[in-house]
Amino acid sequence: MLNIVLIILTMHEAEPLHIAFTQAETMEACKARAGVVSQILTDAGTEVVAVRCGETAMAFTPYGHDHAEAELNWHYHVTIQGDAVEDGFALRPVAAGSCNADASEYCAISAQAPIPQ
């Protein structure tokens, strides 16, 4: 079963690229949430690197606003597709220190773990 997921890649001062995941019921709901969250982050001074909605077989633990640096245990290789929010992404978990990224690709960390399906 595929899940519709919003991914948000953000850059924080002197930290690696972060990725956050939020599941949505529909692509339209995902796109609406993407706009709202992007605006909130931008208004707060956070650099938003990429935002995409897409379908994936992966699921993730819930997002939490307050996580400790030690909780950023999950590493992901992310490929951004297209230019529009709904153009999607490809994503896979990777071992720490093993990610290599080319154009339109990113290596990111998260406090959100993949949930086996």
N, C-alpha and C positions, 0 to 999 in steps of 0.2 A: 504494500500500500504506500502511495506517495503522500507526503505531507507538504503543504504550502508553508514555506518558511521565509521570514524576513531576516536577512543578514545585514548587519551594520558594522563596517570597518571604521575604527576611529584611531587617531593618533593622539597620544598624551605626551606631555613633556618628558623627555629623556626615558621613555618607556618603549617597549616593542609595540607593534601594531596590535590592537585588540579587535576581537570579533565577538559580537553578541547575536543571539538567535531568539526569534519569537515566532511561534506558530500562529497561523491565521486560518480561518474557516474557508475563505475564498481569496482569489487573486485580487479582487476589488478591495476587500478588507485589508489585505496586505499592503496594497499600494497606498491606501488612505493612511494606514498606520505609519508607513515609511515617510510620508510627507510630514506628519505631525512630529514624529520622533526626530527626524532630521532637523526640523526647525528648532525644537527644544534644545538639541545638542549644540547647534550653531549659535543660538542665542546665549548659551552658557559658555561659549568660548572654546568648545571642543571641535577639533578639526575632524570633519567627516570625510573619509577617504573614498568610500563607496557604500552604496545602499542598493540592494537588489532583493526582489521577490522571485522565488522559484520553487520548483517541486524537487523534493529529495526523498529518498527512502529512509534518511536518517531522522532521528528525533533527539532532543537535547533536554538536559535538566533545566528547570525554570531559571529565568534571568533574575538576578538579585542586584540591587543598586549598590549595596555595601559589601564588597568582598575584599578580603585581605590579599596582599601581593602573593602570599604563599598559596592561595587558592587558584592562581593562574597556572594550572597544571596541564591544560589541554592545548595541544598544538594542532593547527590545521593548515593545509595547503588549499588556497582558494583561487579559483579562476573566475574572473568577472566576464560575463558574456554581454555583448552589445553595449548600447548607450542608455537605454531606458530602464527604469526601475523594474519593469516586468520582464526584462530580457533574460533574467536568471543567472545562475552560477553553477559551477561544479565545485565540489568540496570533498576533502578526505582528511581523516585524522592522520597525523604523522608523529613519529618519535621526536622528542626534543633534540634540536640540533641537526636534524636530517632534512629540513625543508630547503628546497631551492626554488626560486621564483624567476620567471621570465616576464616579458611584457604581458600585461593584463592579469598577472598572477601575483599572489601575495602569500606571505607566511605570517600567520597571526596566532595569538594566544587567547585563551578564554578560561573563565572559571566554570563554564558550562560544559559538562561531560556529555559525550554521545550516549544515548540509551539504546541498548541492543533491541532490535525489532524482531 
